[in-house]
């Protein structure tokens, strides 16, 4: 065994100095850009996290607590955007059908007629009129039966876990696979969307010249039902564009359930979340500190980190199958959607494409600065000051835009 050689005092001093100096040398001073970005966030309210990545290399340009697990508000919709465009495809359309297991005798249809919804968030009275005209064009002048609404494509849950009671009917209409005009009756939002849709369809049939002997109600179309008329929604790309530009909660929740129904085990929020989570895992988006509960970001239980949001955005940017549709969906600073009146007359105007997020507990902005940077800023408070948060986000994005040439 070798003997231990005692260190001389100068050697000990040298080692101690190295222990102090090496970390100091490793902590490189911030660049001017990083200082400016930190300054932009200096007045952020509450707890905040932020990150900026180089789009090409993925290198971190700036970070401030990027791994904080924060309430994301409507930045949650970015995950639904990616999942819908990949699992369903931008060209996918959602059907609403008129079906029956009855039979036609001359101009009379014997049997009940089912209005079968498959979760089209854009279904309107005009669409019901189109279905009614198709039935009349088949030579049917009278239906000897009832008009029944079938909303079984989704479950019967109207809200989502973690929503405040005040969100129901205010931040989102009731969730249903069969809902017309977003549940608006002309003076209020209905709490029975499928029944309201069925009554509207019966009226549309009568207006089209098809008499109906029976009343209206709810039911599930028999397995051997045949389609008498069908209607398709706008494309998923169009629905996603509306969802992100307007930050529409209802569309986000309906698309989440659609993902569960088509690519998962059923039309539930939980099944949709399972599909989205699987897609994010497959894309290697870091999910530590991330918790998905709904599609809109209304749930108080949702959590994202700025690092994960930036990584998700860069993943979409690099994916040619979703890149163009993503950019078309994001609000543009000083031009469109929820950013139409922000960053006016600044370097960011027309350059920053980003998703906003706003609740009383969170304010967020995540997106792209030209083709050079991807960034995410998430600020939480109880409550959070929207004014201060948005000013900080806008300053932050403008600093990036001023050097993104």
C-alpha positions in Angstrom: 0.0 0.0 0.0 1.3 3.4 -0.9 1.8 6.0 1.8 -0.3 9.1 1.7 1.9 12.1 1.0 0.9 15.1 3.1 0.1 18.2 1.0 2.2 21.3 1.5 0.4 24.4 2.5 0.9 26.2 -0.9 -0.7 23.2 -2.6 -3.7 23.3 -0.3 -4.1 27.0 -1.0 -3.9 26.4 -4.7 -6.6 23.7 -4.5 -8.9 25.9 -2.5 -8.4 28.8 -4.9 -9.2 26.5 -7.8 -12.4 25.4 -6.1 -13.5 29.0 -5.8 -12.3 30.3 -9.2 -13.4 27.5 -11.5 -17.1 27.9 -10.8 -16.8 31.7 -11.2 -15.1 31.2 -14.5 -17.7 28.7 -15.6 -20.5 31.2 -14.9 -19.9 33.4 -18.0 -21.2 36.9 -17.9 -24.4 37.6 -19.7 -24.3 39.0 -23.2 -25.9 42.3 -24.0 -28.9 40.4 -25.5 -29.3 38.4 -22.4 -29.1 41.5 -20.2 -31.8 43.2 -22.3 -34.0 40.1 -22.1 -33.6 39.9 -18.3 -34.4 43.6 -18.1 -37.5 43.1 -20.1 -38.7 40.6 -17.5 -37.5 42.6 -14.5 -41.0 44.0 -13.8 -42.8 40.7 -14.3 -45.5 40.1 -11.7 -45.6 37.1 -9.4 -43.6 34.0 -10.4 -42.2 33.8 -13.9 -40.2 31.5 -16.2 -38.8 32.2 -19.6 -36.6 30.6 -22.3 -35.3 31.4 -25.7 -33.9 28.8 -28.1 -32.1 29.2 -31.4 -34.5 27.7 -34.0 -31.8 26.1 -36.1 -29.6 24.6 -33.5 -31.8 24.3 -30.4 -29.1 26.1 -28.4 -30.3 28.1 -25.4 -30.0 31.8 -26.0 -31.6 32.9 -22.7 -33.2 31.2 -19.7 -34.9 32.3 -16.5 -36.2 29.5 -14.4 -37.2 27.6 -17.6 -38.2 24.4 -15.7 -40.7 26.0 -13.3 -44.0 24.1 -13.4 -46.5 26.8 -14.1 -50.2 27.3 -14.9 -50.0 27.7 -18.7 -53.5 29.3 -19.5 -54.2 29.0 -23.2 -50.7 28.0 -24.1 -52.2 24.6 -23.3 -53.8 24.8 -26.7 -50.4 24.4 -28.4 -50.4 20.7 -27.4 -53.9 20.2 -28.9 -52.7 21.9 -32.0 -49.8 19.6 -32.5 -51.9 16.5 -31.7 -54.8 17.4 -33.9 -52.6 18.2 -36.9 -50.6 15.0 -36.5 -53.1 12.4 -35.3 -56.1 13.6 -37.3 -54.4 15.6 -40.1 -55.0 19.1 -41.3 -57.5 17.8 -44.0 -59.6 15.8 -41.6 -63.3 16.8 -41.4 -65.9 15.9 -38.7 -69.2 14.4 -39.9 -72.7 15.1 -38.7 -75.2 12.6 -40.1 -79.0 12.0 -40.4 -79.5 8.2 -40.1 -82.4 5.8 -39.8 -83.1 2.1 -39.6 -86.5 2.6 -41.2 -87.7 2.4 -44.8 -89.1 4.7 -47.5 -92.5 4.1 -49.0 -93.2 6.5 -51.8 -92.6 10.0 -50.3 -93.0 8.8 -46.7 -90.2 7.6 -44.5 -91.4 5.1 -41.9 -89.2 5.1 -38.7 -87.4 7.5 -36.4 -84.7 9.7 -37.8 -81.5 10.2 -35.8 -79.3 13.3 -35.9 -75.9 11.8 -35.1 -73.2 14.2 -33.9 -69.5 13.5 -34.1 -68.2 16.5 -32.2 -68.2 19.3 -34.9 -67.7 22.5 -32.9 -68.7 24.6 -35.9 -72.1 23.0 -36.6 -74.7 25.6 -37.3 -78.4 26.1 -38.2 -77.3 26.5 -41.8 -75.7 23.0 -41.6 -79.0 21.6 -40.3 -80.8 23.2 -43.2 -78.4 21.6 -45.6 -79.2 18.1 -44.1 -82.9 18.8 -44.3 -82.7 19.8 -48.0 -80.7 16.6 -48.7 -83.5 14.5 -47.2 -86.2 16.3 -49.2 -84.1 15.9 -52.4 -84.4 12.1 -51.8 -88.1 12.5 -52.4 -89.1 12.3 -48.7 -92.0 14.6 -47.9 -93.0 13.1 -44.6 -91.3 11.3 -41.7 -93.6 8.9 -39.9 -91.6 8.9 -36.7 -89.6 11.0 -34.3 -86.4 13.1 -34.6 -83.9 11.9 -32.1 -80.5 13.4 -31.3 -77.5 11.1 -30.8 -74.6 12.6 -28.9 -73.0 9.2 -27.9 -69.7 9.9 -29.8 -68.6 11.8 -26.7 -69.3 11.2 -23.1 -71.9 13.2 -21.2 -69.5 15.4 -19.3 -70.2 19.1 -20.0 -67.1 20.6 -18.3 -63.6 19.4 -17.2 -61.9 18.6 -14.0 -60.3 21.7 -12.5 -62.6 24.3 -14.1 -64.1 27.0 -11.9 -67.9 26.7 -11.7 -68.0 30.2 -13.3 -66.3 28.9 -16.4 -69.4 26.8 -17.4 -71.4 28.6 -20.1 -69.2 31.7 -19.8 -65.7 30.6 -20.9 -67.1 27.6 -22.8 -70.5 26.2 -23.9 -71.4 22.8 -22.6 -69.3 20.0 -24.3 -71.4 17.6 -26.4 -70.9 15.6 -29.6 -74.1 17.3 -30.9 -74.3 21.0 -30.4 -75.5 23.7 -32.8 -74.5 27.4 -32.9 -72.2 26.7 -29.9 -75.4 26.1 -27.9 -76.7 29.7 -28.3 -80.5 29.8 -28.5 -80.7 33.5 -29.4 -81.0 34.7 -25.8 -78.9 32.3 -23.7 -76.6 29.3 -23.9 -78.5 26.0 -23.5 -77.6 23.4 -20.9 -79.1 20.7 -23.1 -77.2 21.1 -26.4 -78.2 17.8 -28.0 -81.9 18.2 -27.4 -81.7 21.8 -28.6 -80.0 20.6 -31.8 -82.6 18.0 -32.4 -85.4 20.5 -32.0 -83.7 22.8 -34.4 -83.3 20.0 -36.9 -87.0 19.1 -36.7 -87.8 22.7 -37.5 -85.3 22.7 -40.4 -87.0 19.7 -41.9 -90.4 21.3 -41.7 -89.0 24.5 -43.2 -87.6 22.4 -46.1 -91.0 20.9 -46.8 -90.7 17.6 -44.9 -93.5 17.0 -42.4 -92.7 15.2 -39.2 -95.3 13.1 -37.4 -93.5 12.6 -34.1 -91.8 14.9 -31.7 -88.1 15.3 -30.8 -85.9 13.7 -28.2 -82.6 11.9 -27.5 -81.5 8.4 -28.5 -78.7 6.3 -29.9 -78.9 5.3 -33.6 -79.2 1.5 -34.1 -76.1 -0.2 -35.5 -77.9 -1.0 -38.7 -78.9 2.6 -39.4 -78.2 3.9 -42.8 -77.2 7.5 -43.6 -79.8 9.6 -45.4 -77.8 12.8 -45.3 -74.4 14.0 -44.2 -72.5 17.2 -43.5 -68.8 17.8 -43.1 -67.1 20.4 -40.9 -64.4 22.7 -42.0 -61.0 21.0 -42.1 -59.0 20.5 -38.8 -56.5 23.0 -40.1 -59.3 25.6 -40.3 -60.6 24.7 -36.9 -57.2 24.9 -35.3 -56.6 28.3 -37.0 -59.7 29.6 -35.4 -58.9 28.0 -32.0 -55.4 29.5 -31.8 -56.1 32.9 -33.3 -59.1 33.6 -31.1 -57.9 31.4 -28.2 -61.3 29.6 -28.3 -61.7 27.3 -25.3 -64.7 25.4 -26.7 -63.0 24.3 -29.9 -59.9 23.2 -27.9 -62.0 20.9 -25.7 -64.0 19.5 -28.5 -60.9 18.7 -30.5 -59.4 17.0 -27.4 -62.4 14.7 -27.1 -62.3 14.1 -30.9 -58.7 12.9 -30.4 -59.8 10.5 -27.8 -62.7 9.2 -29.9 -60.7 8.8 -33.1 -57.2 7.9 -31.9 -57.9 6.8 -28.3 -60.3 4.6 -26.4 -63.3 6.9 -26.5 -64.6 10.5 -26.7 -63.6 11.6 -23.2 -61.3 14.4 -22.1 -59.1 11.8 -20.3 -58.8 9.7 -23.5 -57.9 12.8 -25.4 -55.3 13.8 -22.9 -53.8 10.3 -23.2 -53.5 10.6 -27.0 -51.9 14.1 -26.7 -49.4 12.8 -24.0 -48.4 9.9 -26.2 -47.8 12.1 -29.1 -45.6 14.5 -27.0 -43.7 11.5 -25.6 -43.1 10.1 -29.1 -41.8 13.5 -30.2 -39.4 13.6 -27.2 -40.9 16.7 -25.8 -39.7 16.9 -22.1 -42.7 16.3 -19.9 -41.1 16.7 -16.5 -43.2 19.4 -14.7 -46.0 19.1 -17.3 -49.5 18.0 -16.4 -52.3 18.0 -19.0 -55.9 17.9 -17.7 -57.9 19.7 -20.4 -57.4 21.2 -23.9 -58.1 24.8 -23.3 -55.9 25.7 -20.3 -58.9 26.6 -18.2 -58.2 23.9 -15.6 -56.4 25.1 -12.5 -54.6 21.7 -12.6 -52.8 22.2 -15.9 -49.0 22.7 -15.7 -46.3 23.4 -18.3 -42.7 24.6 -18.1 -41.4 27.3 -20.4 -38.7 24.8 -21.5 -41.3 22.2 -22.6 -43.4 24.8 -24.4 -40.4 26.1 -26.4 -39.3 22.5 -27.2 -42.9 21.7 -28.4 -42.9 24.8 -30.6 -39.5 23.9 -32.1 -40.6 20.4 -32.7 -43.6 21.7 -34.7 -41.4 24.1 -36.5 -39.1 21.3 -37.7 -42.0 19.1 -38.7 -42.8 19.8 -42.3 -46.2 18.1 -42.0 -47.4 20.8 -39.5 -45.1 23.7 -39.9 -47.2 25.8 -42.3 -50.5 25.1 -40.6 -49.0 26.0 -37.2 -47.7 29.3 -38.5 -51.0 30.1 -40.1 -52.8 29.4 -36.8 -50.7 31.6 -34.5 -51.7 35.2 -33.9 -49.3 37.7 -35.4 -48.1 40.7 -33.4 -50.0 43.9 -34.3 -51.9 42.1 -37.0 -54.2 39.1 -36.2 -56.1 37.4 -33.4 -55.3 38.0 -29.8 -52.2 39.9 -30.7 -53.9 42.3 -33.1 -53.6 45.2 -30.7 -50.3 44.3 -29.1 -46.7 45.3 -30.0 -48.0 48.0 -32.4 -45.4 50.1 -34.1 -42.5 48.0 -32.8 -39.9 45.7 -34.3 -42.1 42.8 -33.3 -45.0 43.9 -35.4 -45.6 41.3 -38.2 -42.5 39.4 -37.0 -43.7 37.6 -33.9 -46.1 34.7 -34.3 -47.2 33.5 -30.8 -49.9 32.0 -28.7 -51.3 34.1 -25.9 -52.7 32.8 -22.6 -54.7 34.6 -20.0 -56.5 33.6 -16.8 -56.7 35.3 -13.5 -53.7 33.1 -12.4 -51.6 33.1 -15.5 -50.4 35.2 -18.4 -48.3 33.6 -21.1 -46.8 34.2 -24.5 -45.0 31.5 -26.5 -44.0 31.5 -30.2 -41.5 32.4 -32.9 -39.5 35.5 -33.7 -39.1 35.4 -37.5 -37.2 32.2 -38.4 -34.5 32.7 -35.8 -35.9 32.2 -32.3 -38.5 30.3 -30.4 -39.4 31.6 -27.0 -41.8 31.0 -24.1 -42.7 33.4 -21.2 -45.1 32.2 -18.5 -46.1 34.4 -15.5 -48.2 33.3 -12.6 -49.8 35.1 -9.7 -52.8 34.9 -7.4 -54.1 36.9 -9.2 -51.6 37.9 -11.9 -51.5 41.5 -13.2 -52.4 41.2 -16.9 -51.2 44.7 -17.7 -47.7 44.2 -16.1 -47.4 40.6 -17.5 -48.3 41.6 -21.1 -46.0 44.6 -21.0 -43.1 42.3 -19.9 -43.9 39.8 -22.6 -44.2 42.4 -25.3 -40.9 44.0 -24.2 -39.3 40.6 -24.3 -40.5 39.7 -27.8 -39.6 43.1 -29.1 -36.0 42.7 -27.8 -35.7 39.5 -29.7 -37.3 41.0 -32.8 -34.8 43.9 -32.8 -31.9 41.4 -33.3 -33.7 38.8 -35.4 -32.4 39.7 -38.9 
